């Protein structure tokens, strides 16, 4: 058992696997709630588990939300059903890999969080504004990462509409059609028993589409999330002990200095020669042959007017 915890700790210590960390957080929350449910049910105290779930689910009622504002975040890290979390995490993994490769880890996190928040706000707004749902407001609660996963999926489909996935029994299919299918499915089920969840899907999808379209014009909706992430990292970052060293002064004849280790988070704007070389590589070997840096350079070049 200790080996499992060691694996989790090892994954969280890495800096280049944000997608896996999001999936692990969802998994840890799910397993923790499952264990708590079993323990308190056997102890004939299942009301304790229901109270805990109620503290994590997003209520449709604005009055209830005022007393539990944190649920706008916690709901999209919380699942009760095994197949619910399985589908959401697979969906997130397939499309999240593309966002991570082309846009980087920070924007993947921003899409997940903003998609979840937008989906929750859309759910609350429609349930309180449309007469069809108003009778259900008081007792309606929502949980699950579907809206956040939809945001990532639609963002990937907007960014790379002709990228193909090989689906079992179907074969290669462009991801824009996969996203379109699930959007239509959510619209069709928005008056069913899981209407709230499907409305949240549409909110997440809207955020994912707007995020990419605005990013292509130079507006990054993720900046507030990056600010919070930076503050969080500074809060928990260990400070290295101060060392005083003495070195001989070195004189460089060249006025230009080159870093021996380029930053993984900043990709310079490529020139035309670099773009031509990347396009030649695509024509010979396809998109999948590009490195992560080449994909990010190609995206940056597409933002140039």
N, C-alpha and C positions, 0 to 999 in steps of 0.2 A: 504493500500500500504506500509505503514511503517513496517508492520509485515513481508513483503517479504524481505525488506532490512535487517531487524533484523535477519531473518533466514540466509541470505547470510553472514552477518557479523559473525554470530555464527559459521557457517561452516568453514569460513576462520580462525577463532581463534583457531580451534582444530588443534592438531599436528599429529593426527593419521588417517587423511582422505585425503591423497594426491590425490588419484584417483578422489574423489568427487571434489576436488579443480580444477583439470585439466578440468573436465567436466563443472564445473561452469564458469571457465574463457572462455571456448569456447562458452557457452551459453550467457554470458554477452556480449561478442563481437558481437555475432549474433544479439541479441536483440537491442544493441546499433546501429548497422549498419541499422537494419530494421527501427528503429525509425527515424534515420537521412534520410534514403531514402524516407520515407513517408513525412517528413517535407519539404525537399527540392524539392521533386516532386510536392507537392501541391503549393509550392512557385515558381514553374516553373524555378527551378535552379538545375535540375537533374545532370548537369555537375559537380557540387560540389561533389555530391555523387560518381560519376564515378572517379573523381580525387582521392578521399579518398580511394576507393577500389584499384585503381591503385598503391597507395602508400603501400598497404598491400600484393598485389599479387606478386608471384615470376615470373619474366620474364625469357623466355628462352634465350634471347639475352644477351651475356656477357657484351656488351656495356651498355645496360640498367641496368644490375645488378650492375655494378660499381657505378652507381649513387644512387642505392637503395639497399645496401648490407644487411640491416636489414630484407629484405623480405625473406631471407633464414630461418628466425625464424617466422615472423608474418604470413606467408602464411598458416602454419599448426595450427593456432588458428582462422582462418577466414573462414566463410561460408556465402553464399548468399541464398542457397536453403534450405528449411525446412527439406525435406527428406534426403538431403545430410548430414546435421549435425545430424539428428536423427539416421541414420544408423551408422555413424562413432562413435557416443557416445555410442550407444548400444554395438557395436563391441568392443570398448575400455573397457567398463564396464565389459562385460562377461569375457574377457581374462585378463584384468588388475587386477581383484580380485585375480586370481591365482598367478600372478607375485608378487603382494603385499604380499600375505600370505607366499609364499615360499622364496622369495628373499628380501623382504622389500621395503619400500617406495622409498628409494634413487635410487634403481636400476630400479624401475618402471619409475621414472622421467627421468633417463638416457636413457632408452629404447625409451621413447616417443620423447625426444628431438633429440637424435642421429638418430633415425629412420626417423624423419621428415627432418633432415639435409641431411642424406644420400639419401633419396628419391628425394629431391630437386636437389642435385648434379648430380644424375643419369639422371634425367629429362633434365637438362641443357646439360650434356655431350652428350647424345644420340641425342638430337635435333640438336646439332652443328656438330657432327661427322658423322652421317649417312646422305647420300644424300637424302634419302626418306623424311626426315623431314626439310632439310635446307631451303626449300622455305617457311616454316611456322614459322621460328625462330622469325622474327621481330614482328609479331602480336600475338605470343603465350604467354599466361599468365596462371598461375596455383594457385589455392587456395584449402584449405580443409585439414583436418587432416587424410586423408586416409593412407598416407605413415607411419605416426607415429602410427596409430592404427594397421596397418599391422605388424609393428615391434613388438609391444607388443603381438599380436596374435600368430605370428610365434615363438616368444621367449617362450611363454607359451606352445605351441605345441611341441617345441623341448625339453623343460624341463620335461613336463608331457604328453607324446604322447598318453598314454592310458586313460587319464582322460576323462570322458564322460559328455556331455551335453544332456539334454532331450529337443529335438526340437519339436515344435508343428507340429502335423500330421506325424512326422517321428519317434519320440521316441528317445531312447538313442543312441548316436553316439560319437565315439572317436574324440577328438578335432584335432588330426593329420589329419583326413580326411576332417574336416571342413576347416582347413588351406590349405590343398592341393587343395581342390576344388576352393577356391578363388584365389590361385596362378595360376592355370590353366586358370581360367576365365580372370585374368588380362593379361596373355600371349595372349589369344585369342583376347582380345580387344585392344592390344597394337598398332594396325594399324587402329583403329576406330576413331570416332569423339572425343573421350576422351583419345587419345593415351598418351598424356603427363601424365595424372593422373594415368593411368595404369602402365606406366613405373616407376612412383614414387612408386606405390604399391610394385613393384618387388624390388626396391632399399630398401624400408623399410623392406621387408621380408628377404632380404639378411642380413641386419644389425641385425635383431632379431635372426636369426639362428647363425651368427658368434658370437654374444654377448654371447649366452649360451654356445656354444662349447668352446670358449676361457675361459669363466668363470670356466668351469668344469676342465680346465687344470691349473687354478690359475691366469689367466690374466683377469683383469677387465677393459673393455673398458670404463666404466663409470667414471673413476677417474677424468678426466678433468671436468666433469659435477659436481661431488661432490665438487671439489675445488671451482668452481663458486658458487655453492649453499651455501657452508660454508661462503664464503666472503659476499654473499648477506645477509645471516642471521645475521652476525656480524654487518653489516652496519645498519640494521634496528632494531636490538635487543636493548631493553631498559635496561639500566644499573640500577641495584638496588642500592638504596642509601647505603653508607657504614655505618655499625653499629659496634660499639665497645662493646663487652661483656666480662665479666669476669666469668670464670668458675673454679671450683676446679679441680685440677689435678686428673685424674682417672688412676688407675693402672689396667691393664688387665693381668690376669694370663696366658691366652692363647696367643700364639704367632701368631695365625691365626685369621684374622678378616673377617667377612662375611658381605656383604652388605644386608641390610634388603629390599632393592628395586632394583632388578637386572635391568640393562640397557635394554631398549627395542630395542636398535639398535645394540647391540653386543651379539651374542650367542656363548657361549663357545663351543670348540670342544668336542663332547660327547664321553664318553668311551663306551666300548663294552656292558656293562650291560645296559646302557641307550638305545643303539641302539636295543638290543634284546627286551627290554620292548616296544619300539615304534613299532617294527615289529610284536610283539605279539598283540598289540592293533590294528594294521592294519588288521591282519588276522581275528580278532574277529569282528571288527566293521567297517573296511574300512578306506580309506584315509580321508574321510570327518569327521571322529571322532577325528582326531588329532588337537591339538591346534596349533596356529600360531608358537609358539616357538618350538614345536615338529617337525613341518614341516621344519623349518629352520635348526634344528639340523640334520635331516635326509639328507637334501641337503648338509650340511657341511661334513657329514660323507662320502657322495658319492664322495667328492673331494679328500679324502685321497688316497694316492697311496699305 
